[in-house]
């Protein structure tokens, strides 16, 4: 239920899926979590090429240009450096 609600709220029903907590260790973004700093994943959205990982410390975007290639660009947005503001949800 929460999965469907989040997919609907973010407009991701067709382009991405919400990953269950039990499957966080199976995504690429998990490799970039700073466990030694107590960082943990709260929410993760995965599409065919991208992952958006929301943690208690940062937003981590794992960007893949194609679903076939394994090359990824990882961008980390630490909340203390880049506060989240002006959030809008497309419906």
Order of alpha helices (4+ residues) and beta strands (2+ residues): alpha-beta-beta-beta-beta-beta
